[in-house]
């Protein structure tokens, strides 16, 4: 494993931890307040986080190329950000 692979694993791990924390806090706030915008926010961040996880797992543990992994991550990030934008406009 090269130093760049180690850096990639470290950054993806940090992204996974912070994304999971944001997702859990958003969903906890939704349960406390019942605000659907917070639920959408949690789902959006959850998708962004899952995208980062799948890209890392896909690249490190499967035959997927880095390009394929990035396409998967980018697609989930796009959908996640769209849901986050929606959460900021819904009442």
N, CA, C and O atoms as a CHARMM CRD file, in Angstrom:
* protein
*
  364
    1    1 UNK  N      0.85100  -1.16900   0.00000 PROA 1      0.00000
    2    1 UNK  CA     0.00000   0.00000   0.00000 PROA 1      0.00000
    3    1 UNK  C      0.90100   1.23800   0.00000 PROA 1      0.00000
    4    1 UNK  O      1.77500   1.38000   0.85600 PROA 1      0.00000
    5    2 UNK  N      0.68100   2.11900  -0.95600 PROA 2      0.00000
    6    2 UNK  CA     1.51100   3.31700  -1.06700 PROA 2      0.00000
    7    2 UNK  C      1.06600   4.37700  -0.05200 PROA 2      0.00000
    8    2 UNK  O      0.02300   4.25400   0.59100 PROA 2      0.00000
    9    3 UNK  N      1.88300   5.41000   0.06600 PROA 3      0.00000
   10    3 UNK  CA     1.53400   6.48700   0.99600 PROA 3      0.00000
   11    3 UNK  C      0.25900   7.21000   0.55000 PROA 3      0.00000
   12    3 UNK  O     -0.48300   7.72200   1.38900 PROA 3      0.00000
   13    4 UNK  N     -0.00300   7.25900  -0.75600 PROA 4      0.00000
   14    4 UNK  CA    -1.24000   7.87300  -1.23300 PROA 4      0.00000
   15    4 UNK  C     -2.45900   7.01300  -0.90500 PROA 4      0.00000
   16    4 UNK  O     -3.52900   7.53900  -0.60200 PROA 4      0.00000
   17    5 UNK  N     -2.29800   5.69800  -0.96500 PROA 5      0.00000
   18    5 UNK  CA    -3.39200   4.80700  -0.56700 PROA 5      0.00000
   19    5 UNK  C     -3.71300   4.98000   0.91400 PROA 5      0.00000
   20    5 UNK  O     -4.88000   5.00100   1.30600 PROA 5      0.00000
   21    6 UNK  N     -2.68200   5.10000   1.72300 PROA 6      0.00000
   22    6 UNK  CA    -2.88000   5.30700   3.16200 PROA 6      0.00000
   23    6 UNK  C     -3.58200   6.64000   3.41400 PROA 6      0.00000
   24    6 UNK  O     -4.48500   6.72600   4.24600 PROA 6      0.00000
   25    7 UNK  N     -3.16400   7.67400   2.69300 PROA 7      0.00000
   26    7 UNK  CA    -3.80600   8.98100   2.83700 PROA 7      0.00000
   27    7 UNK  C     -5.27400   8.90700   2.41700 PROA 7      0.00000
   28    7 UNK  O     -6.13600   9.49500   3.07100 PROA 7      0.00000
   29    8 UNK  N     -5.56000   8.19100   1.33400 PROA 8      0.00000
   30    8 UNK  CA    -6.93900   8.04600   0.86800 PROA 8      0.00000
   31    8 UNK  C     -7.79800   7.32900   1.90500 PROA 8      0.00000
   32    8 UNK  O     -8.92300   7.74700   2.18000 PROA 8      0.00000
   33    9 UNK  N     -7.27600   6.25900   2.47500 PROA 9      0.00000
   34    9 UNK  CA    -8.01000   5.52600   3.51100 PROA 9      0.00000
   35    9 UNK  C     -8.24800   6.42400   4.72500 PROA 9      0.00000
   36    9 UNK  O     -9.33600   6.40700   5.30100 PROA 9      0.00000
   37   10 UNK  N     -7.25000   7.19900   5.11600 PROA 10     0.00000
   38   10 UNK  CA    -7.39300   8.08700   6.27700 PROA 10     0.00000
   39   10 UNK  C     -8.45400   9.15300   6.03200 PROA 10     0.00000
   40   10 UNK  O     -9.28900   9.41300   6.89900 PROA 10     0.00000
   41   11 UNK  N     -8.42500   9.76700   4.85900 PROA 11     0.00000
   42   11 UNK  CA    -9.39700  10.81600   4.54600 PROA 11     0.00000
   43   11 UNK  C    -10.80600  10.23100   4.43400 PROA 11     0.00000
   44   11 UNK  O    -11.76200  10.83300   4.92200 PROA 11     0.00000
   45   12 UNK  N    -10.94300   9.08100   3.80700 PROA 12     0.00000
   46   12 UNK  CA   -12.25900   8.44100   3.68300 PROA 12     0.00000
   47   12 UNK  C    -12.79600   8.03600   5.06100 PROA 12     0.00000
   48   12 UNK  O    -13.99600   8.14000   5.31500 PROA 12     0.00000
   49   13 UNK  N    -11.91800   7.58200   5.93900 PROA 13     0.00000
   50   13 UNK  CA   -12.34000   7.22000   7.29200 PROA 13     0.00000
   51   13 UNK  C    -12.84200   8.45300   8.03900 PROA 13     0.00000
   52   13 UNK  O    -13.87600   8.40000   8.70500 PROA 13     0.00000
   53   14 UNK  N    -12.11700   9.55400   7.92900 PROA 14     0.00000
   54   14 UNK  CA   -12.55700  10.80200   8.55500 PROA 14     0.00000
   55   14 UNK  C    -13.88700  11.27400   7.99400 PROA 14     0.00000
   56   14 UNK  O    -14.75700  11.72100   8.74100 PROA 14     0.00000
   57   15 UNK  N    -14.04700  11.17600   6.68000 PROA 15     0.00000
   58   15 UNK  CA   -15.30600  11.55400   6.04100 PROA 15     0.00000
   59   15 UNK  C    -16.44700  10.67800   6.53300 PROA 15     0.00000
   60   15 UNK  O    -17.54400  11.16800   6.80400 PROA 15     0.00000
   61   16 UNK  N    -16.18700   9.39300   6.64400 PROA 16     0.00000
   62   16 UNK  CA   -17.20500   8.46100   7.12800 PROA 16     0.00000
   63   16 UNK  C    -17.61400   8.79400   8.56400 PROA 16     0.00000
   64   16 UNK  O    -18.80300   8.80100   8.88200 PROA 16     0.00000
   65   17 UNK  N    -16.65000   9.06600   9.42300 PROA 17     0.00000
   66   17 UNK  CA   -16.95400   9.37300  10.82500 PROA 17     0.00000
   67   17 UNK  C    -17.74100  10.67600  10.96600 PROA 17     0.00000
   68   17 UNK  O    -18.74900  10.72500  11.67100 PROA 17     0.00000
   69   18 UNK  N    -17.27600  11.72800  10.29500 PROA 18     0.00000
   70   18 UNK  CA   -17.97000  13.01300  10.40200 PROA 18     0.00000
   71   18 UNK  C    -19.33700  12.96900   9.72800 PROA 18     0.00000
   72   18 UNK  O    -20.30500  13.52200  10.25000 PROA 18     0.00000
   73   19 UNK  N    -19.41800  12.31800   8.57700 PROA 19     0.00000
   74   19 UNK  CA   -20.70000  12.19500   7.88200 PROA 19     0.00000
   75   19 UNK  C    -21.71500  11.42100   8.69900 PROA 19     0.00000
   76   19 UNK  O    -22.89200  11.77700   8.74400 PROA 19     0.00000
   77   20 UNK  N    -21.25300  10.35800   9.34500 PROA 20     0.00000
   78   20 UNK  CA   -22.14500   9.58000  10.20400 PROA 20     0.00000
   79   20 UNK  C    -22.62100  10.42000  11.38300 PROA 20     0.00000
   80   20 UNK  O    -23.79500  10.36600  11.74700 PROA 20     0.00000
   81   21 UNK  N    -21.72400  11.19100  11.97900 PROA 21     0.00000
   82   21 UNK  CA   -22.10000  12.05300  13.10600 PROA 21     0.00000
   83   21 UNK  C    -23.13700  13.09300  12.68000 PROA 21     0.00000
   84   21 UNK  O    -24.13100  13.29700  13.37600 PROA 21     0.00000
   85   22 UNK  N    -22.91000  13.75100  11.53800 PROA 22     0.00000
   86   22 UNK  CA   -23.86800  14.75100  11.04700 PROA 22     0.00000
   87   22 UNK  C    -25.22100  14.10100  10.77200 PROA 22     0.00000
   88   22 UNK  O    -26.26600  14.65100  11.11900 PROA 22     0.00000
   89   23 UNK  N    -25.18900  12.92800  10.14800 PROA 23     0.00000
   90   23 UNK  CA   -26.43300  12.21200   9.84700 PROA 23     0.00000
   91   23 UNK  C    -27.19100  11.87900  11.12300 PROA 23     0.00000
   92   23 UNK  O    -28.39300  12.12400  11.21900 PROA 23     0.00000
   93   24 UNK  N    -26.49100  11.32300  12.09800 PROA 24     0.00000
   94   24 UNK  CA   -27.14500  10.94400  13.35300 PROA 24     0.00000
   95   24 UNK  C    -27.69100  12.15300  14.10400 PROA 24     0.00000
   96   24 UNK  O    -28.79300  12.09900  14.65000 PROA 24     0.00000
   97   25 UNK  N    -26.92900  13.24200  14.13300 PROA 25     0.00000
   98   25 UNK  CA   -27.40300  14.44900  14.82200 PROA 25     0.00000
   99   25 UNK  C    -28.62100  15.04800  14.12400 PROA 25     0.00000
  100   25 UNK  O    -29.54300  15.52900  14.78400 PROA 25     0.00000
  101   26 UNK  N    -28.62800  15.01900  12.79400 PROA 26     0.00000
  102   26 UNK  CA   -29.77900  15.53400  12.04600 PROA 26     0.00000
  103   26 UNK  C    -31.02200  14.70000  12.31800 PROA 26     0.00000
  104   26 UNK  O    -32.10600  15.23900  12.53700 PROA 26     0.00000
  105   27 UNK  N    -30.85700  13.38200  12.30300 PROA 27     0.00000
  106   27 UNK  CA   -32.00600  12.50600  12.54800 PROA 27     0.00000
  107   27 UNK  C    -32.47600  12.58500  14.00100 PROA 27     0.00000
  108   27 UNK  O    -33.67000  12.46100  14.27600 PROA 27     0.00000
  109   28 UNK  N    -31.54500  12.79100  14.92400 PROA 28     0.00000
  110   28 UNK  CA   -31.92100  12.98100  16.33300 PROA 28     0.00000
  111   28 UNK  C    -32.73400  14.26800  16.49000 PROA 28     0.00000
  112   28 UNK  O    -33.73400  14.29700  17.20800 PROA 28     0.00000
  113   29 UNK  N    -32.29600  15.32700  15.81300 PROA 29     0.00000
  114   29 UNK  CA   -33.03600  16.59000  15.85700 PROA 29     0.00000
  115   29 UNK  C    -34.41400  16.42900  15.21900 PROA 29     0.00000
  116   29 UNK  O    -35.39000  17.01600  15.68700 PROA 29     0.00000
  117   30 UNK  N    -34.49300  15.63500  14.15200 PROA 30     0.00000
  118   30 UNK  CA   -35.79800  15.36900  13.53100 PROA 30     0.00000
  119   30 UNK  C    -36.73400  14.66500  14.51500 PROA 30     0.00000
  120   30 UNK  O    -37.89800  15.04400  14.64700 PROA 30     0.00000
  121   31 UNK  N    -36.22800  13.65000  15.19700 PROA 31     0.00000
  122   31 UNK  CA   -37.06800  12.92400  16.16600 PROA 31     0.00000
  123   31 UNK  C    -37.52700  13.84200  17.30100 PROA 31     0.00000
  124   31 UNK  O    -38.64000  13.70600  17.80900 PROA 31     0.00000
  125   32 UNK  N    -36.66500  14.76900  17.68700 PROA 32     0.00000
  126   32 UNK  CA   -37.00200  15.67700  18.78300 PROA 32     0.00000
  127   32 UNK  C    -38.03800  16.72000  18.35200 PROA 32     0.00000
  128   32 UNK  O    -38.94300  17.05000  19.11700 PROA 32     0.00000
  129   33 UNK  N    -37.90100  17.23700  17.12100 PROA 33     0.00000
  130   33 UNK  CA   -38.75600  18.34500  16.68100 PROA 33     0.00000
  131   33 UNK  C    -39.86700  17.93500  15.72600 PROA 33     0.00000
  132   33 UNK  O    -40.88900  18.61400  15.63100 PROA 33     0.00000
  133   34 UNK  N    -39.67100  16.82200  15.01500 PROA 34     0.00000
  134   34 UNK  CA   -40.65000  16.41600  14.00900 PROA 34     0.00000
  135   34 UNK  C    -40.55100  17.20300  12.71500 PROA 34     0.00000
  136   34 UNK  O    -41.40400  17.05400  11.84000 PROA 34     0.00000
  137   35 UNK  N    -39.52600  18.04200  12.57200 PROA 35     0.00000
  138   35 UNK  CA   -39.35700  18.86100  11.36500 PROA 35     0.00000
  139   35 UNK  C    -38.87600  17.99100  10.20300 PROA 35     0.00000
  140   35 UNK  O    -37.79600  17.40200  10.25500 PROA 35     0.00000
  141   36 UNK  N    -39.69600  17.92300   9.15700 PROA 36     0.00000
  142   36 UNK  CA   -39.34000  17.06600   8.02100 PROA 36     0.00000
  143   36 UNK  C    -38.07300  17.54200   7.31100 PROA 36     0.00000
  144   36 UNK  O    -37.37600  16.74900   6.67900 PROA 36     0.00000
  145   37 UNK  N    -37.77800  18.82800   7.41600 PROA 37     0.00000
  146   37 UNK  CA   -36.55500  19.32800   6.78500 PROA 37     0.00000
  147   37 UNK  C    -35.31400  18.71000   7.42600 PROA 37     0.00000
  148   37 UNK  O    -34.31900  18.46400   6.74400 PROA 37     0.00000
  149   38 UNK  N    -35.36800  18.46000   8.72400 PROA 38     0.00000
  150   38 UNK  CA   -34.23300  17.82700   9.39700 PROA 38     0.00000
  151   38 UNK  C    -34.09400  16.36800   8.99300 PROA 38     0.00000
  152   38 UNK  O    -32.98000  15.85000   8.90700 PROA 38     0.00000
  153   39 UNK  N    -35.22100  15.69900   8.74300 PROA 39     0.00000
  154   39 UNK  CA   -35.16300  14.32300   8.25100 PROA 39     0.00000
  155   39 UNK  C    -34.50800  14.29900   6.87100 PROA 39     0.00000
  156   39 UNK  O    -33.63500  13.47200   6.60800 PROA 39     0.00000
  157   40 UNK  N    -34.93000  15.20700   5.99400 PROA 40     0.00000
  158   40 UNK  CA   -34.33600  15.27500   4.65900 PROA 40     0.00000
  159   40 UNK  C    -32.85000  15.60600   4.74600 PROA 40     0.00000
  160   40 UNK  O    -32.04500  15.05900   3.99200 PROA 40     0.00000
  161   41 UNK  N    -32.48800  16.49100   5.65200 PROA 41     0.00000
  162   41 UNK  CA   -31.07800  16.83200   5.83900 PROA 41     0.00000
  163   41 UNK  C    -30.27600  15.60200   6.24000 PROA 41     0.00000
  164   41 UNK  O    -29.19000  15.36700   5.71100 PROA 41     0.00000
  165   42 UNK  N    -30.80800  14.81900   7.17200 PROA 42     0.00000
  166   42 UNK  CA   -30.14300  13.59000   7.60300 PROA 42     0.00000
  167   42 UNK  C    -30.00400  12.58800   6.47300 PROA 42     0.00000
  168   42 UNK  O    -28.95200  11.97000   6.31500 PROA 42     0.00000
  169   43 UNK  N    -31.05600  12.42300   5.68700 PROA 43     0.00000
  170   43 UNK  CA   -31.00600  11.49800   4.55200 PROA 43     0.00000
  171   43 UNK  C    -29.97800  11.97500   3.53000 PROA 43     0.00000
  172   43 UNK  O    -29.21700  11.17000   2.99200 PROA 43     0.00000
  173   44 UNK  N    -29.95200  13.27300   3.26300 PROA 44     0.00000
  174   44 UNK  CA   -28.98700  13.82000   2.30400 PROA 44     0.00000
  175   44 UNK  C    -27.55100  13.58400   2.73700 PROA 44     0.00000
  176   44 UNK  O    -26.72700  13.11800   1.95100 PROA 44     0.00000
  177   45 UNK  N    -27.25500  13.90300   3.97900 PROA 45     0.00000
  178   45 UNK  CA   -25.89800  13.66000   4.47300 PROA 45     0.00000
  179   45 UNK  C    -25.59100  12.17200   4.54900 PROA 45     0.00000
  180   45 UNK  O    -24.44900  11.75600   4.35400 PROA 45     0.00000
  181   46 UNK  N    -26.60800  11.37700   4.83100 PROA 46     0.00000
  182   46 UNK  CA   -26.41400   9.92900   4.83200 PROA 46     0.00000
  183   46 UNK  C    -26.00100   9.41500   3.46200 PROA 46     0.00000
  184   46 UNK  O    -25.11400   8.56800   3.36100 PROA 46     0.00000
  185   47 UNK  N    -26.63300   9.91600   2.40700 PROA 47     0.00000
  186   47 UNK  CA   -26.26500   9.49200   1.05300 PROA 47     0.00000
  187   47 UNK  C    -24.85200   9.93000   0.68100 PROA 47     0.00000
  188   47 UNK  O    -24.10100   9.17200   0.06600 PROA 47     0.00000
  189   48 UNK  N    -24.49600  11.14600   1.05400 PROA 48     0.00000
  190   48 UNK  CA   -23.13000  11.61400   0.79100 PROA 48     0.00000
  191   48 UNK  C    -22.12900  10.71800   1.51400 PROA 48     0.00000
  192   48 UNK  O    -21.09200  10.36200   0.95500 PROA 48     0.00000
  193   49 UNK  N    -22.43600  10.35900   2.74100 PROA 49     0.00000
  194   49 UNK  CA   -21.55600   9.50200   3.53600 PROA 49     0.00000
  195   49 UNK  C    -21.46600   8.10100   2.95400 PROA 49     0.00000
  196   49 UNK  O    -20.37600   7.53700   2.86000 PROA 49     0.00000
  197   50 UNK  N    -22.59800   7.53700   2.56400 PROA 50     0.00000
  198   50 UNK  CA   -22.59600   6.19900   1.95500 PROA 50     0.00000
  199   50 UNK  C    -21.80400   6.21500   0.65300 PROA 50     0.00000
  200   50 UNK  O    -21.10500   5.25100   0.33900 PROA 50     0.00000
  201   51 UNK  N    -21.90800   7.29900  -0.10300 PROA 51     0.00000
  202   51 UNK  CA   -21.12300   7.42000  -1.33500 PROA 51     0.00000
  203   51 UNK  C    -19.63400   7.36600  -1.06200 PROA 51     0.00000
  204   51 UNK  O    -18.88900   6.69800  -1.77900 PROA 51     0.00000
  205   52 UNK  N    -19.20200   8.06500  -0.03200 PROA 52     0.00000
  206   52 UNK  CA   -17.78200   8.04200   0.33400 PROA 52     0.00000
  207   52 UNK  C    -17.35900   6.64900   0.77700 PROA 52     0.00000
  208   52 UNK  O    -16.27300   6.18400   0.43200 PROA 52     0.00000
  209   53 UNK  N    -18.21800   5.98700   1.54200 PROA 53     0.00000
  210   53 UNK  CA   -17.91500   4.63200   2.00500 PROA 53     0.00000
  211   53 UNK  C    -17.82000   3.66100   0.83100 PROA 53     0.00000
  212   53 UNK  O    -16.86800   2.88600   0.73900 PROA 53     0.00000
  213   54 UNK  N    -18.79900   3.70200  -0.05800 PROA 54     0.00000
  214   54 UNK  CA   -18.79600   2.77500  -1.19000 PROA 54     0.00000
  215   54 UNK  C    -17.61300   3.01000  -2.12000 PROA 54     0.00000
  216   54 UNK  O    -17.05600   2.06100  -2.67200 PROA 54     0.00000
  217   55 UNK  N    -17.23200   4.26200  -2.29500 PROA 55     0.00000
  218   55 UNK  CA   -16.07300   4.55100  -3.14000 PROA 55     0.00000
  219   55 UNK  C    -14.80600   3.96000  -2.53400 PROA 55     0.00000
  220   55 UNK  O    -13.99600   3.36100  -3.24100 PROA 55     0.00000
  221   56 UNK  N    -14.64000   4.12800  -1.24800 PROA 56     0.00000
  222   56 UNK  CA   -13.45600   3.58400  -0.58500 PROA 56     0.00000
  223   56 UNK  C    -13.43100   2.07400  -0.59900 PROA 56     0.00000
  224   56 UNK  O    -12.40400   1.46900  -0.90600 PROA 56     0.00000
  225   57 UNK  N    -14.55400   1.45800  -0.26800 PROA 57     0.00000
  226   57 UNK  CA   -14.64000  -0.00500  -0.26700 PROA 57     0.00000
  227   57 UNK  C    -14.48600  -0.53800  -1.68300 PROA 57     0.00000
  228   57 UNK  O    -13.78300  -1.52100  -1.91500 PROA 57     0.00000
  229   58 UNK  N    -15.15000   0.12000  -2.62900 PROA 58     0.00000
  230   58 UNK  CA   -15.06400  -0.32300  -4.02000 PROA 58     0.00000
  231   58 UNK  C    -13.65200  -0.29900  -4.55300 PROA 58     0.00000
  232   58 UNK  O    -13.23700  -1.20300  -5.27800 PROA 58     0.00000
  233   59 UNK  N    -12.92500   0.72100  -4.20000 PROA 59     0.00000
  234   59 UNK  CA   -11.55200   0.84300  -4.69800 PROA 59     0.00000
  235   59 UNK  C    -10.59100  -0.09300  -3.97600 PROA 59     0.00000
  236   59 UNK  O     -9.71700  -0.68400  -4.61000 PROA 59     0.00000
  237   60 UNK  N    -10.73400  -0.23600  -2.67600 PROA 60     0.00000
  238   60 UNK  CA    -9.76700  -1.00400  -1.89600 PROA 60     0.00000
  239   60 UNK  C    -10.02600  -2.50500  -1.89400 PROA 60     0.00000
  240   60 UNK  O     -9.07800  -3.29000  -1.86200 PROA 60     0.00000
  241   61 UNK  N    -11.29200  -2.92000  -1.92700 PROA 61     0.00000
  242   61 UNK  CA   -11.60500  -4.32700  -1.68100 PROA 61     0.00000
  243   61 UNK  C    -12.29300  -5.05200  -2.83100 PROA 61     0.00000
  244   61 UNK  O    -12.59900  -6.23800  -2.71000 PROA 61     0.00000
  245   62 UNK  N    -12.54200  -4.36800  -3.93800 PROA 62     0.00000
  246   62 UNK  CA   -13.15400  -5.02300  -5.09700 PROA 62     0.00000
  247   62 UNK  C    -12.30500  -4.75100  -6.32900 PROA 62     0.00000
  248   62 UNK  O    -11.27300  -4.08300  -6.26400 PROA 62     0.00000
  249   63 UNK  N    -12.75800  -5.27600  -7.43400 PROA 63     0.00000
  250   63 UNK  CA   -12.02700  -5.09300  -8.69000 PROA 63     0.00000
  251   63 UNK  C    -12.36900  -3.76900  -9.37200 PROA 63     0.00000
  252   63 UNK  O    -11.88500  -3.50200 -10.47200 PROA 63     0.00000
  253   64 UNK  N    -13.19200  -2.94300  -8.73800 PROA 64     0.00000
  254   64 UNK  CA   -13.54700  -1.65900  -9.34200 PROA 64     0.00000
  255   64 UNK  C    -12.32100  -0.76000  -9.44900 PROA 64     0.00000
  256   64 UNK  O    -11.49000  -0.69900  -8.54200 PROA 64     0.00000
  257   65 UNK  N    -12.23100  -0.07600 -10.56500 PROA 65     0.00000
  258   65 UNK  CA   -11.14400   0.89100 -10.71800 PROA 65     0.00000
  259   65 UNK  C    -11.45900   2.13300  -9.88400 PROA 65     0.00000
  260   65 UNK  O    -12.58700   2.32200  -9.42800 PROA 65     0.00000
  261   66 UNK  N    -10.45800   2.96100  -9.69600 PROA 66     0.00000
  262   66 UNK  CA   -10.66300   4.20600  -8.96200 PROA 66     0.00000
  263   66 UNK  C    -11.68800   5.07500  -9.68500 PROA 66     0.00000
  264   66 UNK  O    -12.50300   5.74000  -9.04700 PROA 66     0.00000
  265   67 UNK  N    -11.64700   5.06900 -11.01400 PROA 67     0.00000
  266   67 UNK  CA   -12.59700   5.86300 -11.79400 PROA 67     0.00000
  267   67 UNK  C    -14.03200   5.40800 -11.54500 PROA 67     0.00000
  268   67 UNK  O    -14.91700   6.23700 -11.33200 PROA 67     0.00000
  269   68 UNK  N    -14.26700   4.10200 -11.57200 PROA 68     0.00000
  270   68 UNK  CA   -15.61400   3.59100 -11.31100 PROA 68     0.00000
  271   68 UNK  C    -16.06900   3.95000  -9.89400 PROA 68     0.00000
  272   68 UNK  O    -17.21800   4.33700  -9.68300 PROA 68     0.00000
  273   69 UNK  N    -15.17400   3.81900  -8.94500 PROA 69     0.00000
  274   69 UNK  CA   -15.51200   4.15400  -7.56100 PROA 69     0.00000
  275   69 UNK  C    -15.87500   5.62500  -7.42100 PROA 69     0.00000
  276   69 UNK  O    -16.81000   5.97200  -6.69900 PROA 69     0.00000
  277   70 UNK  N    -15.14500   6.48300  -8.10400 PROA 70     0.00000
  278   70 UNK  CA   -15.41200   7.91900  -8.03400 PROA 70     0.00000
  279   70 UNK  C    -16.74500   8.25600  -8.69300 PROA 70     0.00000
  280   70 UNK  O    -17.46400   9.13700  -8.22000 PROA 70     0.00000
  281   71 UNK  N    -17.07900   7.56700  -9.77400 PROA 71     0.00000
  282   71 UNK  CA   -18.37800   7.79500 -10.42000 PROA 71     0.00000
  283   71 UNK  C    -19.51400   7.43400  -9.46200 PROA 71     0.00000
  284   71 UNK  O    -20.49500   8.17200  -9.36400 PROA 71     0.00000
  285   72 UNK  N    -19.39200   6.31800  -8.76300 PROA 72     0.00000
  286   72 UNK  CA   -20.40800   5.91800  -7.78400 PROA 72     0.00000
  287   72 UNK  C    -20.50500   6.96700  -6.67900 PROA 72     0.00000
  288   72 UNK  O    -21.60000   7.39400  -6.31300 PROA 72     0.00000
  289   73 UNK  N    -19.36500   7.37200  -6.15700 PROA 73     0.00000
  290   73 UNK  CA   -19.35300   8.38200  -5.09400 PROA 73     0.00000
  291   73 UNK  C    -19.97600   9.68900  -5.57200 PROA 73     0.00000
  292   73 UNK  O    -20.77500  10.29600  -4.85900 PROA 73     0.00000
  293   74 UNK  N    -19.61600  10.11500  -6.76400 PROA 74     0.00000
  294   74 UNK  CA   -20.12600  11.38100  -7.28800 PROA 74     0.00000
  295   74 UNK  C    -21.63200  11.33700  -7.50900 PROA 74     0.00000
  296   74 UNK  O    -22.32600  12.32200  -7.25500 PROA 74     0.00000
  297   75 UNK  N    -22.13900  10.20500  -7.97800 PROA 75     0.00000
  298   75 UNK  CA   -23.58300  10.07000  -8.16900 PROA 75     0.00000
  299   75 UNK  C    -24.34000  10.17600  -6.85900 PROA 75     0.00000
  300   75 UNK  O    -25.34100  10.88700  -6.76900 PROA 75     0.00000
  301   76 UNK  N    -23.86100   9.46800  -5.83800 PROA 76     0.00000
  302   76 UNK  CA   -24.51900   9.53600  -4.53100 PROA 76     0.00000
  303   76 UNK  C    -24.34800  10.91100  -3.88800 PROA 76     0.00000
  304   76 UNK  O    -25.25200  11.38900  -3.20300 PROA 76     0.00000
  305   77 UNK  N    -23.21000  11.54200  -4.10100 PROA 77     0.00000
  306   77 UNK  CA   -22.99400  12.89500  -3.58600 PROA 77     0.00000
  307   77 UNK  C    -23.96200  13.87000  -4.24700 PROA 77     0.00000
  308   77 UNK  O    -24.53400  14.73000  -3.57800 PROA 77     0.00000
  309   78 UNK  N    -24.14400  13.73700  -5.55400 PROA 78     0.00000
  310   78 UNK  CA   -25.07400  14.60100  -6.28300 PROA 78     0.00000
  311   78 UNK  C    -26.49300  14.46900  -5.72700 PROA 78     0.00000
  312   78 UNK  O    -27.14700  15.47100  -5.43700 PROA 78     0.00000
  313   79 UNK  N    -26.96200  13.23500  -5.58100 PROA 79     0.00000
  314   79 UNK  CA   -28.31500  13.00300  -5.05700 PROA 79     0.00000
  315   79 UNK  C    -28.41400  13.50000  -3.60900 PROA 79     0.00000
  316   79 UNK  O    -29.40800  14.11600  -3.22700 PROA 79     0.00000
  317   80 UNK  N    -27.38100  13.22700  -2.81200 PROA 80     0.00000
  318   80 UNK  CA   -27.37600  13.68900  -1.42400 PROA 80     0.00000
  319   80 UNK  C    -27.43700  15.20100  -1.32100 PROA 80     0.00000
  320   80 UNK  O    -28.18700  15.73600  -0.50400 PROA 80     0.00000
  321   81 UNK  N    -26.65700  15.89600  -2.13800 PROA 81     0.00000
  322   81 UNK  CA   -26.68000  17.36100  -2.11600 PROA 81     0.00000
  323   81 UNK  C    -28.02100  17.90000  -2.59800 PROA 81     0.00000
  324   81 UNK  O    -28.50100  18.91300  -2.08800 PROA 81     0.00000
  325   82 UNK  N    -28.63300  17.23300  -3.57600 PROA 82     0.00000
  326   82 UNK  CA   -29.95800  17.65800  -4.03900 PROA 82     0.00000
  327   82 UNK  C    -30.96900  17.56000  -2.89700 PROA 82     0.00000
  328   82 UNK  O    -31.80900  18.44500  -2.73300 PROA 82     0.00000
  329   83 UNK  N    -30.89000  16.49600  -2.11600 PROA 83     0.00000
  330   83 UNK  CA   -31.80000  16.34000  -0.97300 PROA 83     0.00000
  331   83 UNK  C    -31.49000  17.37700   0.10000 PROA 83     0.00000
  332   83 UNK  O    -32.40700  17.89700   0.73600 PROA 83     0.00000
  333   84 UNK  N    -30.21800  17.68300   0.30800 PROA 84     0.00000
  334   84 UNK  CA   -29.84400  18.72200   1.28300 PROA 84     0.00000
  335   84 UNK  C    -30.40800  20.07400   0.84900 PROA 84     0.00000
  336   84 UNK  O    -30.95100  20.81100   1.67300 PROA 84     0.00000
  337   85 UNK  N    -30.28400  20.40400  -0.43400 PROA 85     0.00000
  338   85 UNK  CA   -30.85600  21.66200  -0.93700 PROA 85     0.00000
  339   85 UNK  C    -32.36400  21.67700  -0.70400 PROA 85     0.00000
  340   85 UNK  O    -32.91900  22.68300  -0.26200 PROA 85     0.00000
  341   86 UNK  N    -33.01900  20.56600  -1.00100 PROA 86     0.00000
  342   86 UNK  CA   -34.46200  20.45500  -0.75100 PROA 86     0.00000
  343   86 UNK  C    -34.77200  20.70400   0.72800 PROA 86     0.00000
  344   86 UNK  O    -35.73100  21.40000   1.06200 PROA 86     0.00000
  345   87 UNK  N    -33.95200  20.12900   1.60500 PROA 87     0.00000
  346   87 UNK  CA   -34.20900  20.27600   3.04500 PROA 87     0.00000
  347   87 UNK  C    -34.11600  21.72800   3.49600 PROA 87     0.00000
  348   87 UNK  O    -34.74500  22.11400   4.48100 PROA 87     0.00000
  349   88 UNK  N    -33.34900  22.52200   2.79400 PROA 88     0.00000
  350   88 UNK  CA   -33.19800  23.93000   3.15700 PROA 88     0.00000
  351   88 UNK  C    -34.37700  24.78200   2.68600 PROA 88     0.00000
  352   88 UNK  O    -34.56700  25.89900   3.16700 PROA 88     0.00000
  353   89 UNK  N    -35.17000  24.25700   1.74700 PROA 89     0.00000
  354   89 UNK  CA   -36.30300  25.01200   1.22300 PROA 89     0.00000
  355   89 UNK  C    -37.65200  24.52500   1.71500 PROA 89     0.00000
  356   89 UNK  O    -38.62700  25.27600   1.67100 PROA 89     0.00000
  357   90 UNK  N    -37.73400  23.28700   2.18400 PROA 90     0.00000
  358   90 UNK  CA   -39.01100  22.73900   2.63000 PROA 90     0.00000
  359   90 UNK  C    -39.37300  23.32700   3.99400 PROA 90     0.00000
  360   90 UNK  O    -38.49700  23.66200   4.79100 PROA 90     0.00000
  361   91 UNK  N    -40.64700  23.44300   4.24300 PROA 91     0.00000
  362   91 UNK  CA   -41.08700  23.97600   5.53900 PROA 91     0.00000
  363   91 UNK  C    -41.66400  22.90000   6.39900 PROA 91     0.00000
  364   91 UNK  O    -42.08500  23.16900   7.52400 PROA 91     0.00000
